[in-house]
Amino acid sequence: MDLVTEREGKRSSRPQGAQVTSGMESLPREIAIDILSRLPITSLMQFKCVCRAWRLLAQDPRLPIMHLALSTENNPCLILHCDYPIRNQLYFVEIDATNGYTEAVRKIKTPFGSVMPEFDIAGSSNGLLCLSDALYCDPVHIYNPFTGYYIELPKLNQYTDQEVVFEFGFHLELKVYKVVRIVYTGLLGRAGYKKSVVQVFTLGTNTWRNRGHVPYQIDRRRPSEALVNGALHWVTRRRRVALSQLIVSFDLADEEFREVPRPECGGLDKCTYHLVVLGGCLSAAVYCTDGRIEVWVMKDYNVKESWIKEFTVGSYVPVGLNQDVDRPPFSIWKNGLSGRLVRLLCLLKNGDILLEYKSKALVSYDPERQDFKDLTIRRLPNWFQTFIHVGSLISVDGLLGQKDEQKGEEIR
């Protein structure tokens, strides 16, 4: 049963007008809100459906902020993007390290599915998802998968032979969400690369803004893997001299690109590696030729000397996943790591590392014991791409239409 249907499909058998009485009504409002803020998002959504009094209590404007702040301290939920066998679907599962990971996957309805049946997830940030049309790049939607509400951003003109990269992030200090649109357009010139333009949309405004060009080739198949210190991060190369791999950031505050120091782990230009956030720190998972993964963590942001090798993940194949497993659907494969077997996802509350294997299996890894554990999750899709998400009640109302006072040339 999908999430929206589950919420809306249950109706009370009580006579009309009957009142529900419980201890919640007798508690001071501040205490009741504090209790609700500690519930998992699915329990909170069920709480809202019990009766009118509880729904009104759950609509207190303080609750979304308090709940989100506490949720970030717990294990995240996982959003699973799947387009196999036919059309795009979204699923979610709550991670609970205390019960053996036996939570079942639930389906999420996409209310915009009729106008955008094929979509890509540009990112998850601070309780919201950003999704774009997989075929035409427009429209772009900002969506809260647990409340079911979404908004559509203003459309932009399409370019000839365009290649578009969407990114999405929330700046904690500025308290703003931003969508970044990087467009490469035209035919390859003598220099061997296309023209580029960077466009930014701040939620709460009504216009896109031009922010100049980008000197790096951002790969659409590898969207930003880490939002740290108010900046999006990629592994990429310079467009003119594509000899060495770089870690590049885009600061959501001043909207500028910068290069971030790489770890001194040797041979990075010849190795494949991806970025991940572990314990709030920018981290790099470096794939070794023998199947191991070295995990490097930048303890102090933007300080080269603070990179340390935290641990190593050994070679492992989950039960039921053969080395020669068939290739997943193209749209999942194109957003993966060029066929790499494993992807680091996040650090769990118990200290384990969550891993995704071949877009088909989820595994936890204990760095201290060097022990792997296959996650038993019922109704897991055959193929999927995992996004780390924090379930929230954050409203998308009011995120459009305010005056844009950000810098940059307005796009008309």
C-alpha positions as CSV (number, residue, x, y, z in Angstrom):
1,M,0.0,0.0,0.0
2,D,1.5,3.3,-1.0
3,L,2.0,6.1,1.5
4,V,-0.6,8.6,0.3
5,T,-3.3,5.9,0.0
6,E,-2.4,4.6,3.4
7,R,-3.0,8.0,4.9
8,E,-6.1,8.8,3.1
9,G,-7.6,5.3,2.9
10,K,-8.2,4.8,6.6
11,R,-11.4,6.2,7.9
12,S,-12.6,6.1,11.5
13,S,-15.6,3.9,12.4
14,R,-16.7,6.3,15.2
15,P,-20.0,8.0,14.9
16,Q,-19.9,11.5,13.3
17,G,-19.3,14.2,15.9
18,A,-17.8,11.8,18.5
19,Q,-14.9,13.3,20.3
20,V,-11.6,11.5,21.0
21,T,-10.2,11.9,24.4
22,S,-6.6,11.1,25.4
23,G,-3.8,12.3,27.5
24,M,-2.6,14.5,24.7
25,E,-5.4,17.0,25.2
26,S,-4.6,17.4,28.9
27,L,-0.9,18.2,28.3
28,P,0.4,21.7,28.0
29,R,0.8,22.5,24.3
30,E,4.6,22.9,24.6
31,I,5.0,19.5,26.0
32,A,2.7,17.9,23.5
33,I,4.6,19.5,20.6
34,D,7.9,18.3,22.1
35,I,6.6,14.7,22.3
36,L,5.4,14.8,18.6
37,S,8.7,16.2,17.4
38,R,10.4,13.0,18.6
39,L,8.2,10.7,16.5
40,P,9.3,9.1,13.2
41,I,7.8,10.8,10.2
42,T,5.4,7.9,9.4
43,S,4.1,7.8,13.0
44,L,3.6,11.6,12.8
45,M,1.6,11.3,9.6
46,Q,-0.6,8.6,11.2
47,F,-1.1,10.8,14.3
48,K,-2.5,13.6,12.1
49,C,-5.2,11.2,10.7
50,V,-6.7,10.1,14.1
51,C,-9.0,13.1,14.7
52,R,-9.5,16.8,14.1
53,A,-8.0,17.8,17.4
54,W,-4.8,15.9,16.8
55,R,-4.6,17.2,13.3
56,L,-4.8,20.8,14.6
57,L,-2.1,20.0,17.1
58,A,0.2,18.6,14.4
59,Q,-0.3,21.8,12.4
60,D,1.4,23.9,15.0
61,P,4.0,26.0,13.1
62,R,6.7,25.1,15.6
63,L,6.5,21.3,15.0
64,P,8.1,21.1,11.5
65,I,11.2,22.9,12.7
66,M,11.5,21.0,15.9
67,H,10.9,17.7,14.3
68,L,13.4,18.3,11.5
69,A,16.1,19.4,14.0
70,L,15.7,16.1,16.0
71,S,15.4,14.0,12.8
72,T,18.8,15.0,11.6
73,E,20.3,13.4,14.8
74,N,18.7,10.0,14.0
75,N,19.1,7.5,11.2
76,P,17.8,9.0,7.9
77,C,15.1,7.3,5.8
78,L,16.0,6.2,2.3
79,I,14.3,7.3,-0.9
80,L,14.5,4.7,-3.6
81,H,14.2,5.9,-7.2
82,C,13.2,3.0,-9.5
83,D,12.1,3.0,-13.1
84,Y,12.1,-0.8,-13.6
85,P,10.4,-2.4,-15.4
86,I,8.4,0.4,-17.0
87,R,7.9,3.8,-15.3
88,N,9.4,5.9,-12.6
89,Q,8.4,5.1,-9.0
90,L,9.5,6.4,-5.6
91,Y,9.7,4.2,-2.5
92,F,11.0,4.8,1.0
93,V,12.2,2.8,3.9
94,E,13.0,3.8,7.5
95,I,16.3,2.6,8.8
96,D,16.2,1.2,12.3
97,A,19.5,-0.4,13.5
98,T,17.8,-1.9,16.6
99,N,15.4,-4.3,14.8
100,G,17.6,-5.9,12.2
101,Y,16.5,-3.6,9.3
102,T,13.3,-5.5,8.8
103,E,11.2,-2.4,7.9
104,A,9.2,-2.9,4.6
105,V,9.6,-0.6,1.7
106,R,6.6,1.6,1.0
107,K,5.5,3.3,-2.2
108,I,5.3,7.1,-2.5
109,K,2.7,8.6,-4.8
110,T,4.0,11.2,-7.2
111,P,1.0,13.6,-7.8
112,F,2.8,15.2,-10.8
113,G,3.2,11.8,-12.5
114,S,0.7,12.5,-15.2
115,V,2.7,15.5,-16.5
116,M,6.1,14.2,-15.7
117,P,6.1,10.4,-15.8
118,E,9.9,10.1,-16.3
119,F,12.0,12.1,-13.9
120,D,15.4,12.4,-12.3
121,I,16.1,13.3,-8.7
122,A,18.4,16.3,-8.6
123,G,18.9,16.0,-4.8
124,S,17.4,15.7,-1.3
125,S,18.0,18.5,1.2
126,N,16.5,19.5,4.5
127,G,13.3,17.4,4.1
128,L,12.5,18.3,0.4
129,L,13.3,16.6,-2.9
130,C,14.1,18.3,-6.2
131,L,12.9,16.4,-9.4
132,S,13.4,17.3,-13.0
133,D,11.9,15.9,-16.2
134,A,14.2,13.2,-17.4
135,L,13.5,13.8,-21.1
136,Y,13.1,17.6,-21.5
137,C,14.7,18.9,-18.2
138,D,11.6,21.0,-17.6
139,P,9.5,21.2,-15.5
140,V,11.3,21.1,-12.2
141,H,9.4,20.3,-9.0
142,I,10.2,20.8,-5.3
143,Y,8.4,18.0,-3.5
144,N,7.8,16.9,0.1
145,P,7.1,13.1,-0.3
146,F,5.5,12.7,3.1
147,T,3.0,15.6,3.0
148,G,2.4,15.1,-0.8
149,Y,2.7,18.8,-1.5
150,Y,4.9,20.2,-4.3
151,I,5.5,23.3,-6.4
152,E,6.6,23.7,-10.0
153,L,9.4,26.2,-10.7
154,P,9.2,28.7,-13.6
155,K,10.2,27.1,-16.9
156,L,13.3,28.3,-18.8
157,N,14.1,28.4,-22.5
158,Q,15.6,25.3,-24.0
159,Y,19.0,25.4,-25.8
160,T,20.1,23.6,-28.9
161,D,22.0,20.4,-28.2
162,Q,21.8,21.1,-24.5
163,E,23.1,19.0,-21.7
164,V,21.6,20.0,-18.3
165,V,22.8,19.3,-14.8
166,F,20.5,20.1,-11.9
167,E,21.6,20.4,-8.3
168,F,19.7,21.2,-5.1
169,G,20.7,22.3,-1.6
170,F,19.7,24.1,1.6
171,H,22.0,26.6,3.2
172,L,21.7,26.1,7.0
173,E,22.8,29.6,8.0
174,L,20.9,31.5,5.4
175,K,17.9,29.3,5.8
176,V,17.3,29.2,2.0
177,Y,16.9,26.4,-0.6
178,K,18.5,26.9,-4.0
179,V,18.3,25.0,-7.3
180,V,21.4,25.2,-9.5
181,R,21.0,24.6,-13.3
182,I,24.2,24.1,-15.3
183,V,23.7,24.0,-19.0
184,Y,26.3,22.9,-21.6
185,T,25.1,23.9,-25.1
186,G,26.1,24.0,-28.7
187,L,28.6,21.9,-30.7
188,L,32.1,21.2,-29.6
189,G,34.4,24.0,-30.6
190,R,38.1,24.1,-31.3
191,A,38.8,23.9,-27.6
192,G,36.9,20.7,-27.4
193,Y,34.1,21.7,-25.1
194,K,30.7,23.3,-25.3
195,K,29.6,26.7,-24.0
196,S,28.2,26.8,-20.5
197,V,25.9,28.8,-18.3
198,V,25.0,28.6,-14.6
199,Q,21.5,29.5,-13.5
200,V,20.3,29.7,-9.9
201,F,16.8,29.7,-8.5
202,T,16.3,30.7,-4.8
203,L,13.1,29.2,-3.4
204,G,11.0,32.2,-2.1
205,T,11.7,34.2,-5.3
206,N,10.0,34.0,-8.7
207,T,13.0,34.2,-11.2
208,W,16.0,32.3,-12.3
209,R,19.3,34.3,-12.3
210,N,22.3,33.9,-14.6
211,R,25.6,33.4,-12.6
212,G,28.1,33.3,-15.5
213,H,30.0,30.3,-16.8
214,V,31.5,27.2,-15.2
215,P,35.1,26.3,-15.9
216,Y,34.5,22.6,-15.0
217,Q,32.8,19.8,-16.8
218,I,30.1,18.6,-14.3
219,D,29.0,15.1,-15.3
220,R,25.2,14.7,-15.4
221,R,25.7,11.0,-14.4
222,R,27.4,12.1,-11.2
223,P,25.3,14.9,-9.5
224,S,26.6,16.5,-6.3
225,E,27.4,13.8,-3.8
226,A,28.0,15.9,-0.8
227,L,26.5,19.1,0.7
228,V,29.0,20.3,3.3
229,N,29.6,23.7,4.8
230,G,26.9,25.3,2.7
231,A,28.4,24.1,-0.5
232,L,27.7,21.4,-3.2
233,H,30.7,19.2,-4.1
234,W,31.6,17.2,-7.2
235,V,34.5,15.1,-8.5
236,T,35.3,16.6,-11.9
237,R,38.0,18.1,-14.2
238,R,38.8,21.5,-15.6
239,R,37.4,21.9,-19.1
240,R,40.5,23.2,-20.8
241,V,43.1,20.9,-19.2
242,A,41.4,17.6,-18.3
243,L,44.5,15.9,-16.9
244,S,43.7,15.6,-13.2
245,Q,40.6,15.0,-11.2
246,L,39.5,17.7,-8.8
247,I,37.1,18.2,-6.0
248,V,35.1,21.3,-6.8
249,S,32.5,23.1,-4.7
250,F,29.7,25.6,-5.4
251,D,29.0,27.8,-2.4
252,L,25.3,28.4,-2.0
253,A,25.9,31.6,-0.2
254,D,28.1,33.6,-2.6
255,E,27.3,31.3,-5.6
256,E,30.9,30.8,-6.6
257,F,32.9,27.8,-7.7
258,R,36.0,26.8,-5.8
259,E,38.5,24.0,-5.7
260,V,38.8,22.0,-2.5
261,P,42.1,20.3,-1.5
262,R,42.2,16.6,-2.3
263,P,43.5,13.9,0.1
264,E,47.1,12.8,-0.4
265,C,46.3,9.1,-1.0
266,G,48.3,8.8,-4.2
267,G,47.1,8.0,-7.7
268,L,43.8,9.8,-7.5
269,D,44.0,10.8,-11.1
270,K,44.0,7.1,-12.0
271,C,41.5,5.9,-9.4
272,T,37.8,6.2,-9.3
273,Y,36.4,7.9,-6.2
274,H,33.2,9.5,-5.0
275,L,32.3,11.9,-2.3
276,V,30.0,11.3,0.7
277,V,29.2,13.0,4.0
278,L,30.2,11.1,7.0
279,G,29.6,12.6,10.5
280,G,29.1,16.0,8.9
281,C,32.5,15.9,7.2
282,L,33.4,15.8,3.6
283,S,34.7,12.3,2.8
284,A,36.1,10.5,-0.2
285,A,35.6,6.8,-1.0
286,V,38.6,5.7,-3.1
287,Y,38.3,2.5,-5.1
288,C,41.5,0.4,-5.1
289,T,42.4,-2.1,-7.8
290,D,42.0,-5.1,-5.5
291,G,38.4,-4.3,-4.7
292,R,39.0,-2.5,-1.4
293,I,37.7,1.0,-0.7
294,E,39.8,3.5,1.3
295,V,37.6,6.1,3.1
296,W,39.3,9.4,3.7
297,V,37.7,12.1,5.9
298,M,38.5,15.9,5.9
299,K,38.2,16.7,9.6
300,D,38.6,20.4,9.2
301,Y,36.8,21.7,6.1
302,N,39.1,23.1,3.3
303,V,42.3,22.2,5.3
304,K,44.4,19.9,3.2
305,E,46.4,18.6,6.1
306,S,43.2,17.5,7.9
307,W,42.5,14.6,5.4
308,I,43.0,11.3,7.2
309,K,42.3,7.7,6.1
310,E,39.6,6.7,8.5
311,F,39.1,3.1,7.6
312,T,39.1,0.6,4.7
313,V,36.1,-1.4,3.4
314,G,37.1,-4.8,2.2
315,S,35.9,-6.6,-0.9
316,Y,32.4,-8.2,-0.4
317,V,29.5,-9.5,-2.5
318,P,26.1,-9.6,-0.8
319,V,24.2,-12.9,-0.7
320,G,22.3,-13.4,-3.9
321,L,24.2,-10.8,-5.8
322,N,26.6,-12.4,-8.3
323,Q,29.7,-10.6,-9.7
324,D,28.2,-10.9,-13.2
325,V,24.8,-9.5,-12.3
326,D,22.9,-8.0,-15.3
327,R,23.2,-4.3,-15.9
328,P,20.4,-2.2,-14.3
329,P,18.1,0.0,-16.4
330,F,19.9,2.8,-18.2
331,S,18.5,5.8,-16.2
332,I,19.7,4.2,-13.0
333,W,23.0,3.1,-14.5
334,K,23.7,6.6,-15.9
335,N,23.5,8.1,-12.5
336,G,25.7,5.5,-10.9
337,L,29.4,5.3,-10.6
338,S,30.3,4.0,-14.0
339,G,29.5,0.5,-13.1
340,R,31.3,0.3,-9.7
341,L,30.0,-2.4,-7.5
342,V,29.5,-0.4,-4.3
343,R,28.6,3.1,-3.2
344,L,28.9,4.5,0.3
345,L,25.7,6.2,1.4
346,C,26.0,7.5,5.0
347,L,27.0,6.9,8.5
348,L,24.3,5.3,10.7
349,K,23.7,6.2,14.3
350,N,25.3,3.0,15.6
351,G,28.5,3.8,13.8
352,D,27.9,1.4,10.8
353,I,28.4,2.5,7.2
354,L,25.4,2.1,4.8
355,L,26.4,0.7,1.4
356,E,24.5,0.2,-1.8
357,Y,25.7,-2.7,-4.1
358,K,25.1,-2.6,-7.8
359,S,21.8,-0.6,-7.4
360,K,20.3,-3.9,-6.1
361,A,21.2,-4.5,-2.5
362,L,21.8,-2.6,0.8
363,V,24.5,-3.6,3.3
364,S,25.8,-2.2,6.6
365,Y,29.5,-2.4,7.4
366,D,31.0,-2.2,10.9
367,P,34.4,-0.5,10.5
368,E,35.6,-1.6,14.0
369,R,34.8,-5.3,13.5
370,Q,35.2,-5.2,9.7
371,D,31.9,-7.0,9.5
372,F,29.3,-6.9,6.7
373,K,25.6,-7.4,7.2
374,D,23.0,-7.8,4.4
375,L,20.0,-5.7,5.2
376,T,16.7,-7.6,5.2
377,I,14.2,-5.3,3.7
378,R,10.8,-6.6,2.5
379,R,9.4,-5.5,-0.9
380,L,12.8,-4.0,-2.0
381,P,12.6,-3.1,-5.7
382,N,14.7,-5.1,-8.2
383,W,16.7,-2.1,-9.2
384,F,17.0,1.3,-7.5
385,Q,19.1,4.3,-6.8
386,T,19.3,5.3,-3.1
387,F,19.0,8.9,-1.8
388,I,19.6,9.8,1.8
389,H,16.6,11.8,3.0
390,V,15.2,13.3,6.2
391,G,11.5,12.9,6.5
392,S,9.8,16.2,7.5
393,L,6.6,18.3,7.6
394,I,8.4,21.2,5.9
395,S,5.8,23.1,3.8
396,V,6.4,24.1,0.2
397,D,3.8,26.8,0.5
398,G,5.3,30.3,0.2
399,L,8.4,29.1,-1.5
400,L,7.5,30.9,-4.7
401,G,6.5,34.5,-5.6
402,Q,8.6,36.6,-3.2
403,K,10.8,39.4,-4.5
404,D,14.2,38.3,-5.6
405,E,17.0,40.3,-4.0
406,Q,19.8,37.9,-4.8
407,K,22.7,39.0,-7.0
408,G,22.9,38.0,-10.6
409,E,21.3,38.8,-13.9
410,E,17.6,38.1,-14.0
411,I,16.5,35.7,-16.7
412,R,13.4,36.9,-18.5
